[in-house]
Amino acid sequence: MRDLIEQVSGTLLALHIGDKYLSEFVARGTILFCETNEMLFREGDRHESTYIVVKGQVELFMTVPGRGEN
């Protein structure tokens, strides 16, 4: 778990929730490595996970009524 805390400690989330809550949050998580262009989920999917981006970038597409996918 210490490795996971170290991975997450440099994120904005860690700065805002503090050490106590960060430890509790991280205790429930796992490290996930994603490939370029890998889809994590689609709009409307029911998902039980929360993702914290430690390194890299994500692209978010969502459908806006009257404007289509953005």
Summary of the structure (lengths in Angstrom):
residues: 70
radius of gyration: 14.7
end to end distance: 36.8
largest distance: 46.5
contacts: 104
relative contact order: 0.16
helix: 31%
strand: 6%
